[in-house]
Amino acid sequence: MNMDPGLMSGYWRGMPARAVEAAQLIYGGQSSSLRRMVVNVTTACNLKCRYCDVTKKHKPEVIPKEKLLDIIWQAVEMGVEMVHFTGGESTTIPWLEEAIALVVALGKEATIVTNGVTDPKRAESLVSAGVSKINLSFDVVDREGGSRAKRVALTFAEALSKLRRTHDFAFYINCVIDKGNFRLLPEHLKFLLYHLDFNGIHPIPIRNHPGVCMEIDDVREYFEVVLPAAREIIRGRFPGEDPETTEFYRLLPQPFGCNPEEWPLIARGDFPDVLRYPCYLSLSEIAIGADAKAYNCPLTYYDGGEAIGDTNTQALAEIYRAGKTLERIQSRIPLESSCSTGCSIAFGKYNRSVYEMLQLQPSGSIH
């Protein structure tokens, strides 16, 4: 199975081994255990990004602090390994550090995604709380004439960069690309490489937004022009290294996969082959909305999908046992629209690998 774990950090490096474990458990008729929980601490955000539908589909809401802390305790008792905090904008919650500190104190990994539009001092408090990975959303912009919000985000990014000298945490940049800005990615990458200390950049193409999302010709240009330009920028920043062995480069092709035949499917938000398998990964994950309800995954919540339970009236373990069944997962083919509009190719590869192991090992010998 080629899921390139070198592109991942912490929890994600265990995906290949967990795929084998998942196949073994499924073949043996056993249930998977909870490994990762995504918490949408709020639907509120201090930005209004045109491509984000969270604030459009959800009323402003914040999960109560005591409820979240209780859910974290329950998840740890169930064996969760990682708790990921997102939103809305996670840093609009003043007690986010308290939730992170609890996860870390209980011996688990805490990660967050943020737009960085907050007091730069929050960078130090988040890192001091023990966060192991921060994904900062920082899109391609005119940095000289950029908005005040982006300047604040850059100051936050600079604070994180300095903290990496004394603290051990991963720092990635999330960068939304579309039909109008993808050609600017190499210069954006150059600015970041010479300005910040970070681990890599995740390009996130907009999908299912006609007129905005990249078409097949744009994707082809991305591979034939943009990626070679980015490769040369990385070569200049790290002389003597093969750019394609660095995480800075290896992350760049991932959103579109590596199969040219799938580019048209992905560009228009349809299902590439790798996302046409049952979501076995969701058997070991759960999402908690700002409404304190449980969802199959964060994309289901973002898209206004159906909850699988309510932590206000049910224990998390009860919800998990009832909602995370193999029958439920296998019945969701074709997958929901949210799977194509936001799911990761890496997740799709995990699901395909589990599916193939189950198909190719009828004797029960899965290695």
C-alpha positions in Angstrom: 0.0 0.0 0.0 1.5 3.3 -1.1 0.0 6.1 1.1 3.4 7.8 1.4 3.4 8.2 5.2 6.4 10.5 4.9 4.0 13.2 3.9 2.2 12.9 7.2 3.1 13.6 10.8 2.2 12.1 14.2 -1.1 10.2 14.0 -1.1 10.0 10.2 2.2 8.0 10.0 0.3 5.1 11.5 -2.2 4.9 8.7 -0.6 2.0 6.7 -0.4 -0.2 9.8 -4.0 0.8 10.8 -5.3 -0.2 7.4 -4.0 -3.7 7.9 -5.5 -3.7 11.4 -8.8 -2.5 10.1 -8.9 -5.2 7.4 -8.1 -7.9 10.0 -10.8 -6.6 12.4 -13.4 -6.4 9.6 -12.6 -9.8 8.3 -12.8 -11.2 11.8 -16.2 -9.5 12.4 -14.8 -7.2 15.1 -15.3 -3.5 15.6 -12.6 -0.9 15.2 -11.8 1.4 18.1 -12.0 5.2 18.1 -8.7 6.6 17.0 -9.4 10.2 16.0 -12.0 12.8 17.0 -12.6 16.1 15.2 -14.3 18.8 17.2 -15.9 21.8 15.6 -15.7 24.0 18.7 -17.7 26.8 17.0 -19.4 27.6 13.7 -18.6 31.3 14.2 -15.7 32.8 12.2 -14.0 36.2 12.1 -13.6 36.0 8.3 -16.1 35.5 5.5 -14.2 33.4 2.9 -16.3 33.1 -0.3 -15.6 29.4 -0.7 -16.6 28.4 2.9 -20.1 27.2 3.5 -19.9 26.5 7.2 -21.3 29.9 8.3 -23.9 29.7 5.5 -25.2 26.3 6.5 -25.0 26.6 10.3 -26.2 29.2 12.7 -23.6 30.8 15.0 -23.0 28.2 17.8 -20.3 27.3 20.4 -20.0 24.0 22.1 -20.1 24.6 25.9 -16.8 24.2 27.5 -17.8 21.7 30.2 -19.6 19.6 27.6 -16.5 19.5 25.4 -14.2 18.6 28.3 -16.6 15.8 29.2 -16.6 14.5 25.6 -12.8 14.6 25.6 -12.7 12.4 28.8 -15.2 10.0 27.2 -13.1 9.8 24.0 -9.9 9.1 25.9 -11.7 6.3 27.8 -12.6 4.8 24.4 -8.9 4.9 23.3 -8.8 8.0 21.1 -5.3 8.9 20.0 -5.8 12.4 18.5 -8.3 15.2 19.0 -8.4 17.8 16.3 -10.0 21.2 17.0 -11.5 23.2 14.1 -14.4 25.5 13.4 -15.6 28.0 12.2 -12.5 29.7 13.7 -11.1 27.7 16.6 -9.2 30.6 18.2 -12.4 32.6 18.7 -12.9 30.3 21.7 -11.0 31.8 24.7 -10.8 28.4 26.4 -9.3 26.5 23.5 -6.0 26.1 25.3 -7.7 24.5 28.3 -9.2 21.8 26.0 -5.9 21.3 24.4 -4.1 21.0 27.7 -6.6 18.4 28.9 -6.0 16.2 25.8 -2.3 16.4 26.3 -2.5 15.8 30.0 -4.4 12.6 29.3 -1.5 11.5 27.0 -3.1 12.1 23.6 -2.3 14.3 20.6 -4.0 17.6 20.1 -4.0 19.5 16.8 -5.8 22.6 15.5 -6.5 24.5 12.3 -6.8 28.3 12.4 -6.9 31.3 10.1 -4.4 33.0 12.5 -6.6 36.2 12.7 -6.1 36.5 16.4 -3.8 38.0 19.0 -0.2 36.8 18.1 0.3 36.0 21.8 -2.2 33.2 21.3 0.6 31.4 19.3 2.6 31.0 22.5 -0.3 30.0 24.6 -1.4 27.4 22.1 2.1 25.9 21.9 2.5 26.0 25.6 -0.7 24.1 26.0 0.9 21.3 24.1 -0.6 21.4 20.6 1.4 19.0 18.4 0.4 20.4 15.0 -1.0 23.6 13.8 -2.4 24.1 10.3 -2.6 27.8 9.4 -4.9 28.8 6.6 -3.0 31.4 4.6 -4.0 31.7 1.0 -2.3 33.2 -2.0 -2.6 37.0 -1.5 -0.8 40.2 -2.5 1.1 40.4 0.7 2.0 44.1 0.2 -1.5 45.2 -0.4 -3.3 42.4 1.4 -6.1 42.8 3.8 -5.6 43.7 7.4 -6.8 40.2 8.4 -4.0 38.6 6.3 -1.4 40.9 7.8 -2.6 39.8 11.3 -2.4 36.1 10.2 1.2 36.7 8.9 2.2 38.1 12.3 0.7 35.0 13.9 2.6 32.8 11.5 5.8 34.6 12.3 5.2 34.1 16.0 4.8 30.3 15.4 7.9 30.3 13.3 10.0 31.7 16.2 8.5 29.3 18.7 9.7 26.4 16.6 13.2 27.3 17.8 12.3 26.2 21.4 9.3 24.0 21.0 8.6 20.8 19.2 5.5 21.0 17.1 4.5 20.7 13.4 3.5 23.8 11.5 1.8 23.5 8.1 0.2 26.1 5.8 -3.2 25.4 4.2 -3.6 27.3 0.9 -6.8 27.4 -1.1 -6.3 27.5 -4.8 -8.8 28.2 -7.5 -9.0 29.1 -11.2 -7.8 32.6 -10.6 -4.9 32.2 -8.2 -3.2 28.8 -8.7 -0.5 30.3 -11.0 0.6 32.4 -8.0 1.4 29.4 -5.9 5.2 29.2 -6.7 5.7 32.8 -5.6 3.6 32.3 -2.5 5.7 29.2 -1.7 8.9 31.3 -2.3 7.7 34.0 0.1 6.9 31.4 2.8 10.1 29.4 2.4 12.3 32.5 2.9 10.1 34.0 5.6 8.9 31.3 7.9 10.1 28.1 9.5 7.4 25.6 8.7 6.9 22.0 7.6 5.0 22.2 4.3 2.1 23.7 2.4 -1.2 21.9 1.6 -2.8 23.3 -1.6 -6.6 22.9 -1.2 -8.4 23.2 -4.6 -11.9 24.6 -4.5 -14.4 22.1 -5.8 -18.1 22.2 -6.9 -18.0 26.0 -7.4 -18.6 26.6 -11.1 -16.6 29.3 -12.6 -14.2 29.3 -9.6 -12.9 25.7 -9.4 -10.0 24.7 -11.7 -10.9 23.0 -14.9 -9.0 20.2 -16.6 -6.8 22.6 -18.6 -6.0 24.4 -15.3 -5.1 21.2 -13.6 -2.9 20.2 -16.5 -1.1 23.6 -16.3 -0.7 23.1 -12.6 1.3 19.9 -13.2 3.1 21.0 -16.3 4.0 24.6 -15.3 3.3 25.4 -11.7 4.9 22.3 -10.1 8.1 22.6 -12.1 8.4 26.2 -11.0 7.8 25.3 -7.4 10.4 22.6 -7.7 13.0 25.1 -8.8 12.1 27.5 -6.0 12.6 24.7 -3.5 15.9 23.7 -5.2 17.1 27.3 -4.7 16.1 27.4 -1.1 17.7 24.1 -0.3 20.8 23.7 -2.5 22.2 20.2 -2.8 18.8 18.5 -2.0 16.5 16.8 -4.5 13.4 19.0 -4.3 11.1 16.0 -4.9 12.3 14.3 -1.7 11.3 17.3 0.4 7.9 17.5 2.1 7.5 21.0 0.7 7.3 19.5 -2.8 5.7 16.2 -2.2 2.6 17.7 -0.7 1.9 19.8 -3.8 0.5 17.1 -6.2 -1.5 15.4 -3.5 -4.9 17.2 -3.9 -5.2 16.0 -7.5 -3.8 12.5 -7.1 -1.3 11.2 -9.5 -3.5 9.7 -12.2 -4.1 12.1 -15.2 -7.3 10.2 -16.1 -8.8 11.4 -12.8 -8.0 15.1 -13.2 -11.3 15.9 -14.9 -13.3 14.1 -12.2 -11.5 15.9 -9.4 -11.6 19.3 -11.1 -15.4 19.3 -11.4 -16.0 17.8 -7.9 -16.9 14.3 -9.1 -15.7 11.1 -7.6 -12.1 10.0 -8.6 -11.6 6.3 -8.5 -9.8 6.4 -5.2 -12.9 7.9 -3.5 -15.3 5.3 -4.7 -14.7 2.8 -1.8 -16.5 2.4 1.5 -15.2 4.8 4.1 -13.5 2.3 6.3 -11.5 5.1 7.8 -14.6 6.6 9.3 -15.0 3.4 11.4 -12.3 4.7 13.7 -13.1 8.4 13.6 -15.9 10.6 14.8 -16.8 14.3 14.5 -18.4 16.5 17.1 -20.3 19.5 15.9 -20.7 22.8 17.7 -24.2 21.6 18.5 -22.6 18.8 20.6 -24.1 16.2 18.2 -21.9 13.4 16.7 -21.4 13.0 13.0 -19.8 10.4 10.8 -17.0 12.8 9.8 -16.4 16.5 9.7 -17.4 16.8 6.1 -20.8 15.4 6.9 -21.2 18.1 9.6 -20.0 20.9 7.3 -22.5 19.9 4.6 -25.4 19.8 7.0 -25.6 16.0 7.0 -27.5 13.8 9.4 -26.1 13.3 12.9 -25.5 9.8 14.2 -26.2 10.8 17.8 -26.4 13.5 20.4 -23.9 13.7 23.3 -26.4 15.9 25.2 -28.6 12.8 25.7 -26.3 9.8 24.8 -22.8 8.6 25.9 -20.2 8.9 23.2 -19.5 5.1 23.4 -23.2 4.4 22.8 -23.3 6.6 19.8 -20.1 5.1 18.4 -21.3 1.5 18.8 -24.6 2.2 17.0 -23.4 4.6 14.3 -20.0 3.1 13.3 -21.1 -0.3 11.9 -19.7 -2.0 8.8 -23.2 -2.4 7.4 -23.7 1.4 7.7 -20.4 2.2 6.0 -20.8 -0.3 3.2 -24.3 0.9 2.4 -23.0 4.4 1.6 -21.9 3.7 -2.0 -21.9 5.9 -3.9 -20.5 8.2 -1.3 -22.1 11.5 -0.3 -21.3 14.7 -2.2 -19.1 15.9 0.7 -16.7 13.0 0.1 -15.7 14.5 -3.3 -15.9 18.1 -2.3 -13.5 17.9 0.5 -12.1 14.4 1.3 -8.4 13.7 1.1 -6.8 11.5 -1.6 -4.7 10.0 1.2 -7.9 9.0 3.0 -9.2 7.5 -0.2 -6.0 5.5 -0.6 -6.5 4.1 2.9 -10.1 3.0 2.1 -9.0 1.4 -1.2 -6.2 -0.5 0.5 -8.5 -1.9 3.1 -11.0 -2.9 0.4 -8.3 -4.6 -1.7 -7.0 -6.5 1.3 -10.5 -7.8 2.1 -11.0 -8.8 -1.6 -7.6 -10.4 -2.1 -7.4 -12.4 1.2 -10.4 -14.6 1.3 -8.5 -17.2 3.3 -8.3 -14.7 6.2 -4.6 -14.2 6.0 -4.1 -10.4 6.0 -0.6 -9.0 6.4 
